[in-house]
Amino acid sequence: MGRPAVRQLVWDMDGTLLDSTRVVPAAFVAAVSQLGGPQLEPAQVVASYSVGSTEVLLAHLLGRPLAAGEADVYYRQLDRADVFAYPGIAEVLGELRRRGHAIAVFTGASSRAARLLLQSAGILADVLVGGDEVARPKPDPGGLVQAAERIGIPPADLAYIGDSPLDLRAAKAAGSRAVAAAWGHQYEAGEPADVTLTAPLKAIDLLT
């Protein structure tokens, strides 16, 4: 028997929906500096994305636990930043809505950070699972399992579109279709994927 048909798309956020290559690392660098932490380069932030969601990452970069309210320093930086969707994202999301599909997002960022960034880019998600809502970060599949539950379909009926190797590994662990977003800043051509997309609009072809 073949694999189940793809009934729903779930999107990673940073580097897939949003070109946040500069905005998010810059917000972490500024917040860490304001909180008395080490001087960081943006590349150091990106290299640490895998440690966990927003507050976990901020504490990691500071090298100490966060005190009450300190995460707000980061969120204030993020709130004043402008971030934009990649070319073609608005069109593909509009087509998905026209066809009656939910806009679903699973991101390693916290739900609070995701809402700020998606709002800045003019994207409204019907289903949003943040990294603060799962027990373990990607490549653990927990976020995709949650997304599937909220949509009301099995994970095997999902395609997860993401730019990083961790996204693709999470998809495979969930039994979902692993779809590489080749336009994203963490895309690695050598990471196995079920499908590689060169442009967002091609995601429509995944659906039956």
C-alpha positions as CSV (number, residue, x, y, z in Angstrom):
1,M,0.0,0.0,0.0
2,G,1.1,3.5,-0.7
3,R,1.4,6.4,1.7
4,P,-1.8,8.3,2.7
5,A,-2.7,11.3,0.6
6,V,-1.7,14.7,1.9
7,R,-4.8,16.4,3.3
8,Q,-3.3,19.3,5.1
9,L,-0.1,21.4,5.1
10,V,1.7,22.5,8.3
11,W,4.3,25.2,8.0
12,D,7.5,26.0,10.0
13,M,7.7,29.7,10.6
14,D,11.2,31.2,10.7
15,G,13.0,30.6,7.4
16,T,9.9,29.1,5.8
17,L,7.0,31.5,6.1
18,L,9.0,34.4,7.3
19,D,12.3,35.9,6.3
20,S,13.4,36.4,9.8
21,T,17.1,35.8,9.1
22,R,18.1,39.1,10.6
23,V,15.2,40.2,12.8
24,V,15.1,37.3,15.3
25,P,18.9,36.9,15.9
26,A,19.2,40.7,16.2
27,A,16.4,40.7,18.9
28,F,18.2,38.0,20.9
29,V,21.6,39.8,20.6
30,A,20.1,43.1,21.8
31,A,18.1,41.4,24.6
32,V,21.2,39.5,25.9
33,S,23.2,42.7,25.9
34,Q,20.6,44.6,27.8
35,L,20.4,41.8,30.4
36,G,24.1,42.0,31.0
37,G,25.0,38.9,29.1
38,P,27.9,38.3,26.6
39,Q,28.3,40.1,23.4
40,L,27.0,37.8,20.7
41,E,27.1,37.5,16.9
42,P,23.8,36.7,15.1
43,A,25.4,33.4,13.8
44,Q,25.8,32.2,17.4
45,V,22.1,32.7,18.0
46,V,21.1,30.8,14.9
47,A,23.5,27.9,15.8
48,S,21.7,27.6,19.2
49,Y,18.1,27.5,17.8
50,S,17.9,23.7,18.5
51,V,18.2,24.1,22.3
52,G,14.5,24.9,22.7
53,S,11.8,27.6,22.6
54,T,12.3,31.3,23.1
55,E,12.8,31.5,26.9
56,V,15.0,28.4,26.9
57,L,17.1,29.9,24.2
58,L,17.4,33.3,25.9
59,A,18.6,31.6,29.1
60,H,21.0,29.5,27.2
61,L,22.5,32.6,25.5
62,L,22.7,34.5,28.8
63,G,24.3,31.5,30.5
64,R,22.0,31.6,33.5
65,P,18.3,31.1,34.4
66,L,15.9,33.9,33.5
67,A,14.6,36.1,36.3
68,A,10.9,37.0,36.4
69,G,10.1,39.4,33.6
70,E,13.4,39.2,31.9
71,A,12.0,37.5,28.8
72,D,9.9,40.7,28.2
73,V,13.2,42.5,27.2
74,Y,13.4,40.1,24.2
75,Y,9.7,40.4,23.3
76,R,9.9,44.2,23.3
77,Q,12.8,44.0,20.8
78,L,10.7,41.6,18.7
79,D,7.6,43.8,18.9
80,R,9.3,46.8,17.4
81,A,10.9,44.8,14.5
82,D,9.4,44.5,11.0
83,V,9.4,41.0,9.4
84,F,8.1,40.0,6.0
85,A,6.8,36.8,4.5
86,Y,8.9,35.3,1.7
87,P,7.8,36.0,-1.9
88,G,4.9,33.7,-2.8
89,I,3.8,33.0,0.8
90,A,0.8,35.4,0.7
91,E,-0.3,33.8,-2.5
92,V,-0.1,30.2,-1.4
93,L,-1.8,30.9,1.9
94,G,-4.6,32.7,0.1
95,E,-5.0,29.8,-2.3
96,L,-5.2,27.4,0.7
97,R,-7.9,29.5,2.3
98,R,-9.8,29.6,-1.0
99,R,-9.7,25.8,-1.1
100,G,-11.0,25.5,2.5
101,H,-7.7,24.5,4.1
102,A,-6.6,25.7,7.5
103,I,-3.4,27.7,7.9
104,A,-1.4,25.6,10.3
105,V,2.0,26.5,11.9
106,F,4.4,24.5,14.1
107,T,7.4,26.6,15.2
108,G,10.2,26.1,17.7
109,A,9.6,29.7,18.8
110,S,7.3,30.4,21.7
111,S,3.6,31.0,20.9
112,R,4.0,34.6,22.1
113,A,6.9,35.2,19.7
114,A,5.1,33.5,16.9
115,R,2.1,35.7,17.2
116,L,4.1,38.8,17.2
117,L,6.1,37.8,14.1
118,L,3.1,36.4,12.2
119,Q,1.1,39.6,13.0
120,S,3.9,41.8,11.8
121,A,3.9,39.9,8.5
122,G,0.1,40.0,8.1
123,I,-0.4,36.2,8.5
124,L,-3.2,34.8,10.6
125,A,-2.8,31.1,11.6
126,D,-5.9,29.0,12.3
127,V,-3.7,26.5,14.1
128,L,-0.5,27.5,15.9
129,V,1.7,25.2,18.0
130,G,4.6,27.0,19.6
131,G,7.8,25.5,21.0
132,D,6.6,26.3,24.5
133,E,3.7,23.9,24.1
134,V,5.7,20.8,23.6
135,A,7.8,18.7,26.0
136,R,10.9,18.5,23.7
137,P,12.2,20.6,20.8
138,K,12.4,19.5,17.2
139,P,13.2,16.9,15.9
140,D,10.8,15.5,18.5
141,P,7.5,15.2,16.6
142,G,5.3,16.4,19.5
143,G,4.3,19.6,17.8
144,L,3.2,17.9,14.7
145,V,1.1,15.4,16.6
146,Q,-0.5,18.4,18.4
147,A,-1.2,20.2,15.1
148,A,-2.7,17.0,13.6
149,E,-5.0,16.6,16.7
150,R,-6.2,20.2,16.5
151,I,-6.9,19.9,12.8
152,G,-8.6,16.5,13.3
153,I,-6.6,14.3,11.1
154,P,-3.8,11.7,11.6
155,P,-0.1,13.0,11.4
156,A,0.3,10.7,8.4
157,D,-2.1,12.9,6.4
158,L,0.1,16.0,7.0
159,A,2.9,17.4,5.0
160,Y,5.3,19.5,7.2
161,I,7.1,22.2,5.2
162,G,10.3,23.5,6.8
163,D,13.8,24.8,5.9
164,S,16.0,23.2,8.6
165,P,17.1,19.6,8.9
166,L,15.3,19.5,12.3
167,D,12.0,20.2,10.6
168,L,12.4,17.3,8.2
169,R,13.5,14.9,11.0
170,A,10.4,16.0,13.1
171,A,8.2,15.3,10.1
172,K,9.7,11.8,9.6
173,A,9.4,11.0,13.3
174,A,5.7,12.0,13.2
175,G,5.0,9.9,10.1
176,S,4.2,13.0,8.1
177,R,5.5,13.9,4.7
178,A,8.9,15.8,5.1
179,V,8.9,18.7,2.7
180,A,12.0,20.9,2.4
181,A,11.7,24.7,1.8
182,A,14.7,25.3,-0.3
183,W,14.3,29.1,-0.1
184,G,14.9,29.1,3.7
185,H,18.1,30.2,5.3
186,Q,18.7,26.9,7.1
187,Y,18.1,24.6,4.1
188,E,20.7,21.9,3.6
189,A,20.5,20.1,0.3
190,G,22.0,17.0,1.8
191,E,19.3,16.4,4.3
192,P,16.8,13.7,3.1
193,A,13.3,15.0,2.3
194,D,10.3,13.4,0.7
195,V,9.8,16.4,-1.4
196,T,11.9,19.6,-2.0
197,L,10.1,22.8,-3.0
198,T,11.9,25.6,-4.8
199,A,9.1,28.1,-4.3
200,P,6.1,28.3,-1.9
201,L,3.4,28.1,-4.5
202,K,4.5,24.6,-5.4
203,A,3.2,23.4,-2.0
204,I,-0.3,23.4,-3.5
205,D,0.7,20.4,-5.7
206,L,1.2,18.3,-2.5
207,L,-2.5,18.4,-1.8
208,T,-5.0,15.9,-3.4
